[in-house]
Amino acid sequence: MTISRDAEYTIHNIGLARQPSRVRRATRELFGFTVLFLAFHVLVGVIIHNVPEMATVHAAVTIAVGLVIALSRAPLHRMAYVAAYIVGSEVLWRMGGAQVYWEVGKYATIFVLFIGLFRAKAFRLPVLPTLFFLMLLPSAAWVIRESGLTEARDALSFVLSGPAALVICAWFFSSQRVESRRLQRILLYALAPIIAIATIALSSILQAPNIEWVLESNFQASGGFGPNQVSDALGLGVLAVWIIVMVTPMKFMERIVLLGVGIWLLIQTFLTFSRGGMINAVVAGTFLTVHILIDQRRRPGVILLIIIAAVFSVTVVFPWLNVYTGGALAERYADAETTGRDVLFLADLQVFAQNPLWGVGVGRSPEARLKLMGARIATHTEYSRLLAEHGIMGVLALALLFGMGLVNYLRMSTLTAKGVVVAFLVWGYLFMSHSATRTAMPSFLIGFTFAQFNLFTAPLPSRSQLQRTVFLLSTQGGEQAPPGNLLPRGPEAP
């Protein structure tokens, strides 16, 4: 018997309603875990800030535990938790000066998820991401042939590790079903190390009372590390909180607590004076919110959350921060300058025009720009880099990159799932527009959109909804309703 989406939607809620005590207990336990887990990472941030050597310990323990989980008989979705935690920790390790390979976040993510794929014997590659990566190989082969593998290794690792991570993440998640609880946990595991990053940034501000707020990115307010990457990580934390609050099931006060965490991350993102992370979070969060507002069943609660978050941010947070920074914050966000990224973008286009077939080769665009601009500057925009270094293959790669996002968005069957997918895609695409693939974050989020999302987040049904469900089932082909044991069983186990 074929059941309509409305009937399926309400049937799911009936399944939840049959076990209300279990639902409430699971929600309480998850929220308690969330509070303790996030609070623990405040302590992690304090320790790494005061004892930077602990960043190496944290990285080693994280990767070791991840490999143990991957090699054990643990369910595959736990490898998604490990990968999310590694992705969230990458900037944390760099901030602490961890004695690990610079690209370890990407390679650890690749290795853990690949082990899971091998264990599950999931050998079917997703077509579009695979083609995307294949488009990048001719230029890489050309560079290896001319320079040798030893000389080209660092450039290949820096440039191609991001696309490789995207392919592996897409491969892994294409075999995964993600329900509301699992989405919540994956985002929480990514959020936890970002809490440590925010703690380090806050500690740096508190220990440097005479910070000079000028109209450029601020290293002191970013924990002494690159403001762009810190801002990006904090912005991902803001988006993760917003998705959890808007999409996953929890009580109203629990949402308020998490909103408080999100506002703290928002404050730290503002204070880096690097606008990329803020723009990523706000634009992606807006796309999610619009999709959920279209769903009339969730509109009243969503509007209330939007009002609370918007009013507090606009009337309290931003004005206070602007006063704290002596008015520099408002000036910074009123400044439309792109800090030279537009010049780099145009230079890449010129390099592409001069080398349209194969490009200049992987990792060679900075040298090509040196001849044009008189300065050797690393790539900031992934899209122009693809054109400059890969030529016509880069054009095809760009088409595949955006095409896979469109396909994933269109195949989602509910507005909530579409909203989550478009939020991940927008965040990842915006990140690549100003930070290329410097971290594993955009690769992970874009790859995550290949999952099958089953996100039912409506309130429990009323008597009229139950009566309507009986009517819907009785009028679809004249068959009997499905037996109770086929109904959803409520929140899944962790």
C-alpha positions as CSV (number, residue, x, y, z in Angstrom):
1,M,0.0,0.0,0.0
2,T,1.3,3.5,-0.9
3,I,0.9,6.0,1.9
4,S,1.0,9.8,1.2
5,R,3.6,12.0,2.9
6,D,0.9,13.6,5.1
7,A,-0.2,10.2,6.3
8,E,3.4,9.0,6.9
9,Y,4.2,12.3,8.7
10,T,1.3,11.8,11.1
11,I,1.9,8.0,11.5
12,H,5.4,8.8,12.7
13,N,4.0,11.1,15.3
14,I,1.5,8.4,16.4
15,G,4.5,6.1,16.9
16,L,6.1,8.7,19.1
17,A,2.9,9.3,21.0
18,R,2.6,5.6,21.8
19,Q,5.9,5.8,23.8
20,P,5.8,9.3,25.4
21,S,7.8,8.3,28.5
22,R,10.6,6.9,26.3
23,V,10.7,10.0,24.2
24,R,10.9,12.3,27.3
25,R,13.5,10.1,28.9
26,A,15.7,10.0,25.8
27,T,15.4,13.8,25.4
28,R,16.4,14.4,29.0
29,E,19.4,12.1,28.7
30,L,20.6,13.6,25.5
31,F,20.3,17.1,26.9
32,G,22.3,16.1,30.0
33,F,24.9,14.6,27.8
34,T,25.0,17.7,25.7
35,V,25.6,20.1,28.6
36,L,28.3,17.9,30.1
37,F,30.0,17.3,26.8
38,L,30.1,21.0,25.9
39,A,31.2,22.0,29.4
40,F,34.0,19.6,29.2
41,H,35.3,21.2,26.1
42,V,35.4,24.6,27.8
43,L,37.9,22.9,30.1
44,V,39.7,21.5,27.1
45,G,40.0,25.0,25.7
46,V,41.4,26.4,29.0
47,I,44.0,23.6,29.2
48,I,45.2,24.0,25.6
49,H,45.4,27.8,25.9
50,N,47.6,27.5,29.0
51,V,49.5,24.3,28.0
52,P,49.8,24.3,24.2
53,E,51.5,20.9,24.3
54,M,48.1,19.4,25.2
55,A,46.9,20.2,21.7
56,T,49.2,17.4,20.5
57,V,47.9,15.0,23.1
58,H,44.3,15.9,22.2
59,A,45.0,15.3,18.5
60,A,46.8,12.0,19.1
61,V,44.0,10.7,21.5
62,T,41.3,11.8,19.1
63,I,42.8,10.1,16.1
64,A,43.7,6.9,18.1
65,V,40.1,6.6,19.5
66,G,38.7,7.3,16.0
67,L,40.8,4.5,14.5
68,V,39.8,2.1,17.3
69,I,36.1,2.8,16.7
70,A,36.6,2.5,12.9
71,L,38.4,-0.9,13.3
72,S,36.0,-2.3,15.8
73,R,32.5,-3.6,15.2
74,A,30.9,-0.3,16.2
75,P,27.9,0.8,14.1
76,L,28.9,2.9,11.0
77,H,27.1,6.0,12.2
78,R,29.6,6.3,15.0
79,M,32.3,6.9,12.4
80,A,30.3,9.9,11.3
81,Y,30.5,11.1,14.9
82,V,34.3,10.6,14.9
83,A,34.6,12.4,11.5
84,A,32.5,15.4,12.8
85,Y,34.7,15.7,15.9
86,I,37.9,15.6,13.8
87,V,36.5,18.3,11.5
88,G,35.6,20.5,14.4
89,S,39.0,19.9,16.0
90,E,41.2,20.8,13.0
91,V,41.4,24.5,13.7
92,L,41.8,23.8,17.5
93,W,44.9,21.7,16.8
94,R,46.3,24.4,14.6
95,M,45.6,27.1,17.3
96,G,47.4,25.0,19.9
97,G,50.4,24.3,17.6
98,A,49.9,20.6,17.7
99,Q,52.9,18.6,16.5
100,V,50.9,16.9,13.7
101,Y,50.8,17.2,10.0
102,W,49.1,20.4,8.9
103,E,46.5,18.6,6.8
104,V,45.9,15.9,9.4
105,G,42.2,16.8,9.9
106,K,41.4,16.0,6.2
107,Y,43.5,12.8,6.1
108,A,42.2,11.5,9.4
109,T,38.6,12.1,8.2
110,I,39.4,10.3,5.0
111,F,41.0,7.4,6.7
112,V,38.3,6.8,9.4
113,L,35.5,7.0,6.9
114,F,37.3,4.8,4.3
115,I,37.8,2.1,6.9
116,G,34.0,2.3,7.6
117,L,33.3,1.9,3.9
118,F,35.6,-1.0,3.6
119,R,34.0,-2.7,6.6
120,A,30.6,-2.2,5.2
121,K,31.7,-3.4,1.8
122,A,30.2,-0.2,0.3
123,F,32.1,-0.2,-2.9
124,R,29.7,1.8,-5.0
125,L,31.1,5.3,-5.5
126,P,28.7,8.3,-6.0
127,V,29.0,9.4,-9.6
128,L,29.2,13.2,-9.4
129,P,31.8,13.5,-6.7
130,T,33.9,10.9,-8.3
131,L,33.8,12.6,-11.7
132,F,34.5,15.9,-9.9
133,F,37.8,14.5,-8.5
134,L,38.8,12.8,-11.8
135,M,38.6,16.2,-13.5
136,L,41.4,17.4,-11.2
137,L,43.9,14.5,-12.0
138,P,45.2,15.5,-15.4
139,S,46.6,18.7,-14.1
140,A,48.1,16.9,-11.2
141,A,49.7,14.2,-13.4
142,W,51.2,17.0,-15.6
143,V,52.8,18.7,-12.5
144,I,54.2,15.3,-11.3
145,R,55.7,14.6,-14.7
146,E,57.4,18.0,-14.9
147,S,58.6,18.4,-11.3
148,G,58.7,14.9,-9.9
149,L,56.5,13.6,-7.0
150,T,58.9,14.7,-4.3
151,E,58.9,18.3,-5.3
152,A,55.1,18.4,-6.1
153,R,54.0,16.5,-3.0
154,D,53.3,19.4,-0.7
155,A,51.4,21.4,-3.3
156,L,49.3,18.3,-4.3
157,S,48.5,17.5,-0.6
158,F,47.5,21.1,0.1
159,V,45.3,21.5,-2.9
160,L,43.8,18.0,-3.5
161,S,43.2,16.8,0.1
162,G,40.1,18.9,0.3
163,P,38.5,17.5,-2.9
164,A,39.6,14.0,-1.8
165,A,37.9,14.5,1.6
166,L,34.7,15.6,-0.2
167,V,34.6,12.5,-2.3
168,I,35.1,10.2,0.7
169,C,32.5,12.0,2.8
170,A,30.0,11.8,-0.1
171,W,30.8,8.1,-0.5
172,F,30.3,7.4,3.2
173,F,27.1,9.4,3.7
174,S,25.5,8.2,0.5
175,S,24.9,4.9,2.3
176,Q,23.6,6.5,5.6
177,R,20.1,7.3,6.7
178,V,20.2,10.3,9.1
179,E,17.2,10.9,11.4
180,S,16.7,13.9,13.7
181,R,18.6,12.4,16.7
182,R,21.5,11.3,14.6
183,L,21.7,14.7,13.0
184,Q,21.7,16.3,16.4
185,R,24.5,14.1,17.6
186,I,26.7,14.6,14.5
187,L,26.4,18.3,14.9
188,L,27.1,18.2,18.6
189,Y,30.3,16.2,18.0
190,A,31.4,18.9,15.6
191,L,30.3,21.7,17.9
192,A,32.2,20.5,21.0
193,P,35.8,21.3,19.9
194,I,34.5,24.6,18.5
195,I,33.5,25.4,22.0
196,A,37.1,24.9,23.0
197,I,38.1,27.2,20.1
198,A,35.7,29.9,21.4
199,T,37.1,29.4,25.0
200,I,40.7,30.0,23.7
201,A,39.6,33.1,21.8
202,L,37.7,34.5,24.9
203,S,40.7,33.7,27.2
204,S,43.0,35.6,24.8
205,I,40.7,38.7,25.0
206,L,40.5,38.6,28.8
207,Q,44.3,38.3,29.1
208,A,44.9,41.2,26.7
209,P,43.1,44.2,28.1
210,N,44.6,46.7,25.6
211,I,43.5,45.2,22.3
212,E,43.7,47.6,19.5
213,W,40.5,47.3,17.4
214,V,41.2,48.3,13.8
215,L,39.4,47.7,10.5
216,E,41.1,44.3,9.8
217,S,41.1,40.8,11.2
218,N,42.3,40.6,14.8
219,F,44.8,37.9,15.8
220,Q,44.6,38.7,19.6
221,A,40.8,38.2,19.6
222,S,41.3,35.0,17.6
223,G,43.4,33.2,20.2
224,G,46.6,34.2,18.5
225,F,45.8,32.2,15.4
226,G,44.6,33.1,11.9
227,P,41.3,35.0,12.3
228,N,39.9,33.7,9.0
229,Q,40.0,30.0,10.1
230,V,38.9,30.8,13.6
231,S,36.0,32.8,12.3
232,D,35.0,30.0,9.9
233,A,35.1,27.4,12.7
234,L,33.1,29.6,15.1
235,G,30.6,30.4,12.2
236,L,30.1,26.6,11.7
237,G,29.4,26.4,15.4
238,V,26.7,29.1,15.1
239,L,25.1,27.2,12.2
240,A,25.2,23.9,14.0
241,V,23.4,25.4,17.0
242,W,20.8,27.0,14.8
243,I,20.1,23.7,13.0
244,I,19.9,21.8,16.3
245,V,17.5,24.3,17.7
246,M,15.3,24.6,14.6
247,V,15.2,21.0,13.4
248,T,15.8,18.5,16.2
249,P,13.3,17.6,18.9
250,M,13.9,19.2,22.4
251,K,12.0,21.2,25.0
252,F,11.6,25.0,24.7
253,M,14.0,25.8,27.6
254,E,16.6,23.4,26.2
255,R,16.4,25.4,23.0
256,I,16.9,28.6,24.9
257,V,20.1,27.2,26.6
258,L,21.5,26.2,23.2
259,L,20.6,29.5,21.8
260,G,22.7,31.1,24.6
261,V,25.6,28.9,23.4
262,G,25.0,30.1,19.9
263,I,25.0,33.7,20.9
264,W,28.3,33.3,22.7
265,L,29.8,31.8,19.5
266,L,28.3,34.6,17.5
267,I,30.0,37.2,19.8
268,Q,33.4,35.5,19.4
269,T,32.9,35.3,15.7
270,F,32.2,39.1,15.6
271,L,35.3,39.8,17.7
272,T,37.6,38.1,15.3
273,F,36.8,40.9,12.8
274,S,37.0,38.3,10.1
275,R,33.7,38.6,8.3
276,G,33.7,35.2,6.5
277,G,32.5,33.1,9.3
278,M,29.7,35.4,10.2
279,I,28.5,35.7,6.5
280,N,28.7,31.9,6.1
281,A,26.5,31.3,9.2
282,V,24.0,34.1,8.7
283,V,23.3,33.3,5.0
284,A,23.2,29.5,5.5
285,G,21.0,29.9,8.6
286,T,18.6,32.2,6.6
287,F,18.2,29.6,3.9
288,L,17.3,26.9,6.5
289,T,14.9,29.3,8.3
290,V,13.0,30.2,5.1
291,H,12.5,26.5,4.3
292,I,11.1,25.8,7.7
293,L,8.9,28.9,7.7
294,I,7.2,27.5,4.6
295,D,6.0,24.5,6.6
296,Q,2.9,25.9,8.3
297,R,2.9,23.2,10.9
298,R,6.1,24.6,12.4
299,R,5.7,28.3,11.7
300,P,4.5,29.6,15.1
301,G,7.4,28.1,17.1
302,V,9.9,29.0,14.5
303,I,8.8,32.6,14.4
304,L,9.1,32.8,18.2
305,L,12.7,31.5,18.1
306,I,13.6,33.9,15.3
307,I,12.2,36.9,17.3
308,I,14.1,35.9,20.4
309,A,17.4,35.4,18.6
310,A,17.1,38.4,16.3
311,V,15.9,40.9,18.9
312,F,18.6,39.9,21.4
313,S,21.3,40.0,18.7
314,V,20.3,43.3,17.2
315,T,19.4,45.2,20.3
316,V,21.8,43.8,22.8
317,V,24.8,41.8,21.3
318,F,25.8,44.0,18.4
319,P,25.4,47.4,20.1
320,W,27.3,46.2,23.2
321,L,30.1,44.8,21.0
322,N,30.3,48.0,19.0
323,V,30.7,50.0,22.2
324,Y,33.3,47.5,23.5
325,T,35.3,47.9,20.3
326,G,35.0,51.7,20.2
327,G,32.8,51.7,17.2
328,A,35.2,49.7,15.1
329,L,32.9,46.7,14.7
330,A,30.2,48.7,12.9
331,E,32.8,50.3,10.7
332,R,34.3,46.9,9.9
333,Y,31.0,45.4,8.7
334,A,30.1,48.6,6.8
335,D,33.3,48.2,4.9
336,A,32.6,46.5,1.6
337,E,36.3,45.9,0.7
338,T,37.1,42.3,-0.1
339,T,40.7,42.5,1.3
340,G,42.2,41.8,-2.1
341,R,40.3,38.6,-2.9
342,D,38.7,40.3,-5.9
343,V,42.2,41.1,-7.2
344,L,43.3,37.5,-6.8
345,F,40.1,36.3,-8.4
346,L,40.7,38.5,-11.5
347,A,44.3,37.4,-11.6
348,D,43.2,33.8,-11.7
349,L,40.8,34.5,-14.5
350,Q,43.7,36.1,-16.4
351,V,45.8,33.0,-15.8
352,F,42.9,30.8,-17.0
353,A,42.6,32.9,-20.2
354,Q,46.3,32.4,-20.9
355,N,46.2,28.6,-20.1
356,P,42.6,27.6,-21.0
357,L,43.3,23.9,-21.8
358,W,45.1,22.4,-18.8
359,G,45.7,25.4,-16.6
360,V,49.1,26.1,-15.1
361,G,49.0,22.9,-13.0
362,V,48.1,22.0,-9.4
363,G,49.6,24.4,-6.9
364,R,51.2,26.7,-9.4
365,S,48.6,29.5,-9.5
366,P,50.6,31.5,-6.8
367,E,53.7,31.5,-9.0
368,A,51.6,32.5,-12.0
369,R,50.1,35.4,-10.0
370,L,53.6,36.4,-9.0
371,K,54.4,37.2,-12.6
372,L,51.1,39.2,-12.9
373,M,51.0,41.0,-9.6
374,G,54.5,41.0,-8.3
375,A,53.4,39.0,-5.2
376,R,53.2,35.3,-4.4
377,I,49.9,34.9,-2.5
378,A,48.1,31.7,-1.6
379,T,44.8,30.8,-3.2
380,H,41.7,32.1,-1.3
381,T,38.9,31.3,-3.8
382,E,38.5,27.7,-4.8
383,Y,36.5,28.5,-7.9
384,S,39.0,30.7,-9.5
385,R,41.8,28.3,-8.5
386,L,40.0,25.5,-10.3
387,L,40.0,27.6,-13.5
388,A,43.6,28.8,-13.2
389,E,45.2,25.5,-12.3
390,H,43.0,23.0,-14.2
391,G,41.8,24.9,-17.2
392,I,38.8,23.4,-19.0
393,M,38.8,20.5,-16.6
394,G,38.3,23.1,-13.9
395,V,35.2,24.4,-15.6
396,L,33.8,20.8,-15.7
397,A,34.7,20.3,-12.1
398,L,32.9,23.5,-11.1
399,A,29.8,22.3,-13.0
400,L,29.9,19.0,-11.1
401,L,30.5,20.7,-7.8
402,F,27.3,22.8,-8.0
403,G,25.4,20.0,-9.9
404,M,25.9,17.5,-7.1
405,G,24.5,20.1,-4.6
406,L,21.4,20.7,-6.8
407,V,20.8,17.0,-7.2
408,N,21.0,16.4,-3.5
409,Y,18.6,19.3,-2.8
410,L,16.0,18.2,-5.3
411,R,16.0,14.6,-4.1
412,M,15.0,15.5,-0.5
413,S,11.3,14.8,0.1
414,T,10.5,17.2,3.0
415,L,11.0,20.9,3.5
416,T,13.0,20.3,6.6
417,A,15.4,18.0,4.9
418,K,15.7,20.5,2.0
419,G,16.4,23.3,4.5
420,V,19.2,21.3,6.2
421,V,20.8,20.3,2.9
422,V,20.7,23.8,1.4
423,A,22.2,25.2,4.7
424,F,25.1,22.8,4.4
425,L,25.6,23.5,0.8
426,V,25.4,27.3,1.1
427,W,27.9,27.2,4.0
428,G,30.3,25.0,2.1
429,Y,30.1,27.0,-1.1
430,L,30.6,30.3,0.7
431,F,33.5,28.9,2.6
432,M,35.2,27.9,-0.7
433,S,34.6,31.5,-2.0
434,H,36.9,33.1,0.5
435,S,38.9,30.3,2.2
436,A,39.3,27.7,-0.6
437,T,39.6,24.3,1.0
438,R,41.9,25.2,3.9
439,T,40.1,22.9,6.3
440,A,38.0,19.8,6.0
441,M,34.8,21.7,7.0
442,P,33.3,22.5,3.6
443,S,34.2,19.0,2.3
444,F,32.5,17.4,5.2
445,L,29.3,19.5,4.9
446,I,28.9,19.1,1.2
447,G,29.6,15.4,1.5
448,F,27.0,15.2,4.3
449,T,24.3,16.3,1.9
450,F,24.5,12.9,0.2
451,A,22.8,11.2,3.2
452,Q,19.2,10.3,3.2
453,F,17.6,12.6,5.7
454,N,14.4,11.5,7.5
455,L,13.7,14.5,9.7
456,F,10.3,14.5,11.3
457,T,10.1,17.3,13.8
458,A,6.4,18.2,14.1
459,P,4.7,18.3,17.5
460,L,2.8,15.2,18.7
461,P,-0.6,14.8,17.1
462,S,-3.9,16.1,18.4
463,R,-7.1,14.1,18.4
464,S,-8.1,15.6,15.1
465,Q,-4.8,14.6,13.5
466,L,-5.3,11.0,14.7
467,Q,-8.8,11.0,13.2
468,R,-7.5,12.4,9.9
469,T,-4.8,9.7,9.8
470,V,-7.5,7.0,10.1
471,F,-9.4,8.6,7.3
472,L,-6.3,8.8,5.1
473,L,-5.4,5.2,5.6
474,S,-8.9,4.0,5.1
475,T,-9.2,5.8,1.7
476,Q,-5.9,4.8,0.1
477,G,-6.8,1.7,-1.8
478,G,-9.2,0.3,0.7
479,E,-6.5,-1.7,2.4
480,Q,-6.0,-2.1,6.1
481,A,-3.7,0.2,8.1
482,P,-0.2,-1.1,8.7
483,P,0.3,-3.1,11.9
484,G,1.7,-1.3,14.9
485,N,5.0,-3.0,14.8
486,L,5.7,-1.2,11.5
487,L,5.4,2.2,13.0
488,P,8.5,4.2,13.9
489,R,10.0,3.4,17.3
490,G,10.8,6.9,18.4
491,P,14.3,8.3,18.9
492,E,17.1,5.9,18.0
493,A,19.8,4.7,20.3
494,P,23.0,6.8,20.4
